[in-house]
Amino acid sequence: VQLVESGGGLVQFGDCLRLSCVASGFNLDYGAIAWFRQAQGKQREGVSCINSGPDTTYYADSVKGRFTISKDNARKTVYLQMNSLKPEDTAVYFCAAATVLDATSWWYTFHYDDWGRGTQVTVSS
């Protein structure tokens, strides 16, 4: 499994970004893909997750109503649409894949077997 993130950048408060995670060697019809982020000096935290069978989405409270996770199985890609960005959203964003997920605790990193290298998102005030 190889996960490659893209779409990060430097934006201003209130701007939007769409992150992409291309998942090679992973069947998006099954399992789950999550987005995590890690700000400098802080622990990695779960941002959002999309689980299959049927597709169900989950969000951290800090991003509900602003971020939307989606996937395109044919393109093997999971997206994270981020609107109304705030400086506190600044972090490196990672995508992660789980073959089997306990969705009741999707935000724990130990569920995920494979990780991308991350993409930097910086939001200026």
N, C-alpha and C positions, 0 to 999 in steps of 0.2 A: 504494500500500500504506500502510495506517495501522495502527500497533500501539499499543494502549493497555493499560498495566499497571494492576492494582489489587490490593488485598489486603494491602498493607504496614501496619505499625503498630509500636507499642511493646509488647513482651512481655518476660517474664522468662525467665531461664535455664531450659531444659528444656521450654519451651512450644512450641506448634505454630502455624504459619501456612500458609495456602494462597494463593499468588499466582495471578492470572489474567492472561492476555495475549489480548486479542481482536484477531484479525488480519483486518482488512477489506481486500478487494482482493487477498487472497493465498489460494491454494488449498492447504489443508493436506493434500490427497491427494498433493501433490508437494512437493519441496523440504524445507527444515528450519527449525525454530524452535529457538533457543537462549536460555538465560538466562545473563546476565552480571551481575556485581556490581562495584561500585566503592566501596571504603571511602575515607574522607577521607584525602587525601594519598597514596593508593596507585593503582597502575595498575588498569585494568579487567581482570577475570579471568573466564574461562569457568567456569560452574557446572554446567550440564547442557545437553544437546541431544537433540532427538528428530528423527530423519531418517525420511523415508518410503521406501516401495518396497523391502522391507517396513519397517515401523516398527522402528527400532532406537534404543536410548537410550544415552546416554553421560553420565558424571559425572566431575567433578573428584574427586581422591582425598580432599580435605578434606570432601566431603559424602556420599560413598558410604555407603550404609546408613542415612542420615538423611533424604535428600531423594529425592523421586520425581517424575519428569516424566511427564506424560500429555497426551493431547489429545482433544478432541471435535470431529471434523471438521464435524458438522452445526451446532454452535454457533460454529465458527471460533475456538475457544478452546484455548489451551495452558495447562496448570496446572503449578505447582511446589508440591508438598506438602512442607513443611519441618517435620521433627520434631526433637525434642531440640536445640532451638536453643541456640547458645552466643554469648557476647558477641562473639567473633571473626566471627560471621556478620553483624554489623552493617554495613550498606552500603546504597547505592542499587542496586536490582535492576532491570535492563533486559531486555526481550526483544528479539530480533533475528531477522530472516528472511533466508534464503538460498534462491535459486531452485535453485542447484546447489551441493552441498557436498562437499568432500573430507573425508570423515569422519575420515580419519587425522590431521587437524589441526583438528578442529572448534572448538577453543578460541581460534583466532586471529580477531581482530575483522575482518580484511580479507575474510573469506569472506562477510560479511553486508552486504546492500545497504540494508536498512531497519531502523530502530531506534525503539523507543518512548522516552518521556521519563523513564521510571523511576518506581519506587515505593520509598519509604524503609522499611527494616526496621531496627529498633533493638532489641537484646536486652540487657537489664540483668542484672547479676550479682547 
